[in-house]
Amino acid sequence: MIFSKKNSVFLLFSCFIIGTSFSQITDSTKVKTEQINYQNIIKINTISLAFSNLSLIYERAIIPRVSAGIGVGFKLKGEVPSLLDIDNTLIAGEFDAITGFSITPEAKYYLKTCDPGKLEGFYTGVYFRYTNYKTGANFDYTPLTGLPESYRSDIRLSEYGVGIQLGYQMLIKERFSIDFLFIGPRFASYKLGYKFDTPPSEAFLDDLSGALNEVIERFGFDANVAIEKEGEGKANSSFSFVNMRFGISLGYAF
């Protein structure tokens, strides 16, 4: 499990922001509810489309300045980013396309707006993220001693995360929205599961663990991940680090 001082600071900062946001939300409920012109907004994240990810968001006003929403993302057979490739002197990996989905419930508080009846202006909030991606891979293993080994594996990655977000939503003619999500850091826990066509050797799993640590370290995190056997032909590993959410979404209010 990866847990550094940076993660501790992030969690403390998250608690402070979340506490402040919900304190403001509680205060806002003391004010009489005003008429909200258009309570619902359907949006699409335009930036995610560049990564072969269709991301749809539904936001609904609860009371003035406060909304709740949910996002659903679908991975449309995108290629594995080169930053995640495993290719060293011991193991070479060739990956299939990635498919999967994500679910992101969220709550927002609009900090200041000229018209409390609109979901508009700077906002802060909290969100949760569940992700489930899958792919397949062929591994060619050339140990320092012994014969070469080859494996085929189905791979599944799941994520549970919680984060904070800061952005600005603009309404054009009250109906059309542009949502700029500037930054949305989250602390996420991941589980990576492998299902091999033949039972892998301990030496291969040890060296695959080393290759996985190298990939995680490319993101600037200290890693100490071990891939462990889980029955015949199965293995898994768990790790955690801070991830990021951002985007520009176009929407329609009704």
SVG drawing of the C-alpha trace seen along z (x, -y; Angstrom):
<svg xmlns="http://www.w3.org/2000/svg" viewBox="-40 -40 61 64">
<polyline fill="none" stroke="black" stroke-width="0.4" points="0.0,0.0 1.4,-3.4 0.8,-6.1 3.2,-9.0 3.3,-12.4 1.8,-13.9 -1.2,-11.7 -1.6,-12.6 -1.5,-16.4 -4.0,-15.9 -6.4,-14.0 -6.2,-16.8 -6.7,-19.5 -9.7,-17.5 -11.3,-17.3 -10.9,-21.0 -12.4,-21.9 -15.2,-19.4 -16.0,-20.6 -16.1,-24.2 -18.2,-23.5 -20.8,-21.6 -20.9,-24.3 -21.8,-26.8 -24.4,-24.4 -25.9,-24.1 -26.1,-27.8 -27.7,-28.2 -30.6,-25.9 -31.6,-28.5 -32.5,-30.9 -36.0,-30.5 -35.9,-28.4 -36.1,-30.6 -37.4,-29.7 -34.7,-27.9 -35.3,-28.7 -34.0,-25.4 -33.3,-22.7 -31.7,-20.1 -28.6,-20.2 -27.4,-17.4 -23.7,-17.8 -21.0,-16.0 -17.3,-16.3 -15.6,-17.3 -12.0,-16.7 -12.7,-13.0 -13.7,-12.4 -10.1,-12.9 -9.2,-9.9 -11.9,-7.7 -14.1,-8.2 -17.7,-9.2 -18.6,-11.0 -22.1,-12.2 -23.1,-14.2 -26.5,-15.0 -26.7,-17.9 -29.8,-18.8 -30.4,-21.8 -31.4,-21.0 -31.7,-24.4 -30.2,-27.8 -26.4,-27.4 -26.5,-23.7 -26.7,-20.8 -26.2,-17.1 -25.2,-15.1 -23.9,-11.9 -21.5,-11.3 -21.2,-8.1 -18.2,-7.4 -17.7,-4.7 -14.3,-3.7 -14.7,-3.1 -11.8,-0.7 -9.0,-3.2 -5.4,-2.1 -3.2,-1.7 -1.2,-5.0 2.5,-4.7 3.2,-5.9 1.7,-2.6 3.6,-0.3 5.7,2.5 8.8,3.0 12.1,3.8 14.9,6.3 13.0,9.0 9.3,8.5 7.7,7.2 4.0,6.6 1.6,6.2 -1.8,4.9 -5.3,5.1 -7.7,2.1 -9.1,0.9 -12.9,1.0 -14.9,0.2 -16.9,-2.4 -16.9,-4.8 -19.5,-6.3 -19.0,-9.6 -21.6,-11.0 -20.9,-14.6 -22.2,-17.5 -21.5,-21.2 -21.8,-24.5 -21.8,-27.7 -19.8,-30.2 -21.2,-33.4 -23.8,-34.2 -25.8,-37.3 -28.9,-35.1 -29.3,-32.3 -31.9,-30.8 -29.2,-29.8 -26.5,-27.1 -23.8,-29.6 -20.5,-30.9 -17.5,-29.5 -18.2,-26.3 -16.5,-23.9 -17.6,-20.4 -16.9,-16.8 -17.2,-13.7 -16.7,-10.0 -15.4,-7.8 -15.8,-4.1 -14.0,-2.8 -13.9,0.6 -11.6,1.1 -10.5,4.3 -8.0,5.3 -5.9,8.3 -2.2,8.7 0.5,11.0 3.7,11.2 7.0,12.5 9.3,13.2 13.1,13.7 14.6,14.5 18.3,14.1 18.5,17.8 16.2,20.5 14.0,20.8 11.8,18.0 8.1,18.0 5.0,16.6 1.6,15.8 -1.7,14.6 -3.8,12.7 -7.1,11.0 -6.6,7.9 -9.1,5.9 -8.6,2.6 -11.0,1.3 -10.9,-2.1 -12.6,-3.6 -11.8,-7.3 -13.0,-10.4 -12.0,-14.0 -12.7,-17.7 -13.2,-19.9 -13.1,-23.6 -14.6,-25.0 -16.8,-27.6 -20.1,-27.1 -21.3,-29.7 -24.9,-29.9 -25.6,-31.4 -29.2,-32.6 -30.0,-30.5 -30.2,-27.3 -26.7,-26.5 -24.0,-25.7 -20.2,-25.6 -18.7,-23.9 -15.0,-24.5 -13.7,-21.9 -10.3,-23.5 -9.0,-20.9 -10.4,-17.8 -7.7,-15.9 -8.8,-12.6 -7.3,-9.9 -7.9,-6.6 -7.4,-3.0 -6.9,-0.5 -7.1,3.3 -5.4,4.9 -6.4,8.4 -4.8,10.9 -6.2,14.1 -3.5,16.1 -4.0,18.8 -1.4,21.0 -0.3,20.7 2.5,18.1 5.9,18.8 6.9,17.0 9.9,15.5 7.6,14.0 5.2,12.5 8.2,11.0 9.6,9.4 6.1,8.3 5.7,6.6 9.0,4.7 7.8,3.6 4.4,2.4 6.4,0.4 8.3,-1.3 5.1,-2.3 3.7,-3.8 7.0,-5.7 6.6,-7.4 3.8,-9.4 6.1,-10.6 5.0,-8.2 7.1,-5.8 5.8,-2.3 6.2,1.0 3.5,3.1 3.6,6.9 1.5,9.0 0.3,12.1 -1.1,15.4 -4.9,15.9 -5.6,19.5 -4.7,21.3 -3.7,18.9 -4.9,15.8 -3.1,12.9 -3.8,9.5 -2.2,6.4 -3.5,3.3 -2.1,-0.2 -3.2,-3.8 -2.2,-7.3 -3.6,-10.7 -5.3,-11.0 -6.8,-14.0 -10.1,-15.0 -10.6,-17.9 -12.6,-18.8 -14.7,-21.2 -18.4,-20.1 -21.1,-21.5 -24.7,-21.2 -28.3,-22.1 -30.6,-23.2 -34.2,-22.3"/>
</svg>
